[in-house]
Amino acid sequence: MTTMLTNRQMIINPHDIANQTRSIFSIFSSYLSVKEQAIIQRVSSKWNAIFHSDELIFTRVQSIAITDEISIEALCENSCQLPTITKIFHEMTDPSGKILTTYVNRMLRAFLDQKPENIRSFLEKLSDKVKAAVEFLNLSHVPTTEEALAITLNSFPNVETLDFTESTFNGNALMSASLALKNITMNSCQHITNAALKAFFEKNKNLETLSLSGAKFITGAAFENFDLPDLKELDLAGCEGIEEEALRDLLGKTKKLERLNLSNLSITGLAFQNFDASNLKELNLSDCDEIEEEALRELLSKAKKLERLNFSNLSITGLAFQDFDASNLKELDLSECDEIEEEALRDLLSKAKKLERLKLHDTNITGAAFQGFEASNLKHLELSECREIVEEALKKLLSRVKRLERLDLAFTPITGIAFQGFDPSYLKELDLSDCNILEEEFLEMLLSKTTQLEELDLLQVGLVGEAFQDFDASSLKKLDLSHCEDIEEEFLEELFSKTTQLEELVLADNTVIEGEAFQNFNPSYLKKLDLSGCIELNEDLLQDFFNKAKSLLSINFTSTNITGKAFQNFDPSNLKFLFLGGCYNLDKGVIEVFISKIKEPKTLVISGSFEISINN
């Protein structure tokens, strides 16, 4: 008997394969989609038996673990197609049980969302041994019933980590579950109650990580009997309802806390009164605009092990750092601290010998703070919107940096002199957007020395393109040249011919571009293309480009004069977003034929000239 799998255009004799060893059949089936595996189970009773044998279980589970959401939902409609798993997989096949855990999580999420009433039938296909092997459940963004959730939680006795981010549950399912949890995330769970949290904390004394970020309606009542001696990570960012006195009592009971996030809270610093910060490694108090600097000074004086500190958007002068031992500090974010005094910052940076990331976005510094800063370990430097920066001070700092990977100088008044003594050989990300007095000769000098650059943002920089002449663009993945209205296509064409890995290209509002630059461009990796506002495009020059752009996910032609001819022969099988707003010259017939080829249901089409019906 012969059957044909039209999706793969394979003609097979089932008796030939079915009579082979099961390992051969397993290899064959691994090339089939989940849907195809379900179809060929109906070829014969022999094929059906093989697909339910132990040898084929792993192949089927692995296929489901990596398949798309639509196929997962189809399986929920017909759970008899799911394999019955009686034992965990061999460690050589599935080291650490990652594939099994992924499979369980994906199916659980689908059932809880689509068919919560069938959750028992899925769980019955997992043996007790398999359930006992699952230690992590990701139930984030899943709307479900408390009953189905309670059934689920009580089925996996050894789960240590739970993620309920943006779940709609109220917490009652947690109260009935018997788990020995170590880590739980309930970010933005707006329906969870104080009573449920309080009961949960009383039953789970071994928690090491607790994240409630964005849970705006919980109050201090949830923590009345809070006693978690092993807690190492606590995230209460944006939990506006927690009173500072309750927060003080909570922090006073923690002895091992290493990471604390209290950003976006209206606290003064009273909360730290009884807090033992001796083990603290990471602290985020960004946007706590009522905090008193003296309270910060006392807190930092006790934080001897601090490695990451985020004080962005605080009204501080720098007094807070007076008694702070910054010898272990690796990351510092003082963005938008516009009252920071440069002398205090200089003292802090002079002690931060291990600093790897420094963010001073939108501050009033001139660069005097860098005088005693060693900077030998610096990898990321963000000075965007530092409009008072003195270029000579920046030049001295960059000359000391040896392994910088990210540099953000957007919206700064630099000419490029700062790059004269800078070694950019490790640079991977460079943002010079809106540096409108940047001189192209200095940019050319900088780019000629880069060999690993992956992201380049030159939005609204006045250049013609000479800067790219000696630029090795072979590693480039993201390029933004929006509003570079003086750029010449011959230089762009040369640049594009050197890119071999480009994934995102933004050329918005370049009114001089016609399309010649794309002639020698290999777009095989390109996923996002933005040509919005490019009103001089010649579609004849773009046709060959689009014929080769097989990986495109997003195309933006907003406010251009195109008719649609450019992508007439383009294969849109991967396309998810198409923006055509304000394109008043579109040929309706061409566009309708093109859209009829789009199979992705989540494709977004915006037309500014006529209505086209398409499924969302």
Secondary structure by P-SEA (a helix, b strand, c coil): cccccccccccccaaaaaaccaaaaaaaaccccaaaaaaaccccaaaaaaaacccaaaaaaaaaacccaaaaaaaaaccccbbbbcccccccccccaaaaaaaaaaaaaaaacccccaaaaaaaaccaaaaaaccccccccccccaaaaaaaaaacccccbbbbccccccccccccccccccbbbbcccccccaaaaaaaaaacccccbbbbccccccccccccccccccccbbbbcccccccaaaaaaaaaacccccbbbbcccccccccccccccccccbbbbcccccccaaaaaaaaaacccccbbbbcccccccccccccccccccbbbbcccccccaaaaaaaaaacccccbbbbcccccccccccccccccccbbbbcccccccaaaaaaaaaacccccbbbbcccccccccccccccccccbbbbcccccccaaaaaaaaaacccccbbbbcccccccccccccccccccbbbbcccccccaaaaaaaaaacccccbbbbccccccccccccccccccccbbbbccccccccccaaaaaaacccccbbbbcccccccccccccccccccbbbbcccccccaaaaaaaaaacccccbbbbbccbbbbbcc
